[in-house]
């Protein structure tokens, strides 16, 4: 069975490579903003716990990801409750929230990549993380992104789709 890939590989106007994902959740923008900015909410779907000083230039402490050492990042922009961007592991993450109806929100994640060859790896990782967020948004219990989801199959599906690859991948070396 082929994996259902939801990410799109693109080149931004400034020439940087990125992968982008979009979802629509049956929650108001303010609730989805909590999914993105609250450390306890993030810990249920994001690869690392992220304690965010929610202001431009604010520090972010990342911890708890078995595939990455503890690290720090920096908040780039905040326009609550519609946009947050920050640095993470050499990449930039941009979260955009748009009201699309009564208590419905379009969530868009753009991972601006430091290097194009990380696109397939990161795309597969975000598929796993966003599946955990999707379950959370539906009110379902999820074991989170580290719970043995089919990452390797998704990674191979991104490679098969022609998405740039070649960067080191956890568990594949």
C-alpha positions in Angstrom: 0.0 0.0 0.0 1.4 3.4 -1.0 1.8 6.0 1.6 -0.5 9.0 1.4 1.9 11.9 1.4 0.5 15.3 2.3 3.7 17.4 2.1 4.7 19.5 -0.8 8.3 20.3 -1.7 8.8 23.9 -3.0 11.3 26.6 -3.6 10.5 29.8 -1.8 10.7 33.2 -3.6 14.1 33.8 -2.0 15.4 30.5 -3.4 15.4 28.5 -0.2 14.0 24.9 -0.3 11.0 24.0 1.9 8.4 21.4 2.7 4.8 22.6 3.4 1.8 20.9 5.0 -1.7 22.1 5.4 -4.6 20.8 7.5 -8.0 22.1 8.5 -9.1 21.6 12.1 -12.6 21.9 13.6 -11.3 24.3 16.3 -11.2 28.1 16.5 -7.9 29.8 15.7 -7.2 30.4 19.4 -7.3 26.7 20.2 -5.0 25.7 17.3 -2.7 28.5 18.5 -2.4 26.6 21.8 -1.4 23.4 19.9 1.4 25.4 18.4 2.6 27.5 21.3 1.9 25.8 24.6 4.8 23.5 25.6 2.5 20.8 27.1 0.4 20.8 23.9 3.4 20.7 21.7 4.9 17.8 23.6 2.0 15.6 22.4 2.8 16.0 18.7 6.1 18.0 18.0 9.3 16.0 17.9 10.8 17.8 20.9 9.4 19.6 23.9 9.6 23.2 23.1 9.5 25.8 25.9 9.0 29.1 24.0 9.6 32.6 25.2 6.8 33.9 22.9 8.2 37.1 21.7 10.5 38.1 18.7 14.0 37.2 19.7 12.8 35.0 22.5 14.6 31.8 23.3 13.3 28.3 22.8 14.6 25.3 24.7 14.1 22.0 22.8 14.4 18.7 24.7 13.2 15.1 24.8 13.7 14.1 21.2 15.6 10.8 21.1 17.0 11.7 17.7 18.4 15.1 18.6 20.4 16.5 21.5 18.9 19.2 23.6 19.2 22.5 21.8 18.0 26.1 21.7 16.4 28.2 19.0 15.1 31.7 18.6 11.7 33.1 17.9 11.7 35.0 14.6 8.2 36.4 14.4 5.0 36.3 16.4 1.6 37.6 15.3 -0.7 35.9 17.9 -2.8 34.0 17.2 -2.1 33.8 13.4 1.6 33.3 12.9 4.7 32.0 14.6 8.1 31.4 13.1 11.3 30.2 14.8 14.7 28.6 14.2 15.1 24.9 15.0 18.1 22.8 14.2 19.4 25.0 11.4 15.9 25.2 9.8 13.1 27.7 10.1 9.5 26.6 11.0 6.6 28.8 10.1 3.1 28.1 11.5 0.3 30.0 9.9 -3.3 29.8 11.1 -6.3 31.1 9.2 -10.0 31.1 10.1 -11.9 29.3 7.4 -15.4 29.1 8.9 -17.2 29.0 12.1 -14.7 27.5 14.6 -12.5 26.0 11.8 -8.9 26.8 11.2 -6.5 26.1 8.3 -3.1 25.2 9.8 -0.1 25.5 7.5 3.4 24.4 8.5 6.3 25.4 6.3 9.7 23.9 7.2 12.3 26.1 5.5 15.2 23.8 5.0 18.9 24.6 5.6 19.7 22.1 2.8 17.5 20.6 0.0 18.7 17.0 0.7 16.8 17.0 4.0 13.4 17.4 2.3 12.4 13.7 2.2 13.7 13.0 5.7 11.9 16.0 7.2 8.8 15.5 5.1 8.4 11.9 6.5 9.1 13.2 10.0 6.4 15.9 9.7 3.9 13.3 8.4 4.3 11.3 11.6 4.1 14.4 13.8 1.1 15.8 12.1 -0.7 12.5 12.3 -0.3 12.8 16.1 -1.6 16.4 15.9 -4.5 15.3 13.7 -5.5 12.7 16.3 -5.2 15.3 19.1 -7.4 17.7 17.2 -10.0 15.0 16.8 -9.9 14.3 20.6 -8.3 10.9 20.1 -5.5 9.5 22.2 -2.2 9.4 20.5 1.1 8.0 21.7 2.9 11.0 20.0 5.4 11.1 17.2 8.0 8.9 18.9 5.6 5.9 19.2 6.8 3.8 16.3 4.8 5.3 13.4 5.7 4.2 9.9 8.5 6.8 9.4 10.7 4.6 7.2 7.9 3.8 4.8 7.0 7.5 4.6 10.6 8.4 4.0 10.9 5.9 1.2 7.6 7.2 -0.3 9.1 10.7 -0.4 12.2 9.4 -2.0 10.1 7.5 -4.6 8.2 10.7 -5.3 11.4 12.4 -6.3 11.8 14.6 -3.2 15.4 15.6 -2.6 17.1 13.2 -0.1 20.5 12.1 1.0 20.9 13.7 4.4 21.7 11.4 7.3 18.5 9.9 8.7 18.0 8.5 12.2 17.9 4.7 12.2 18.9 4.5 8.5 22.7 4.7 8.9 
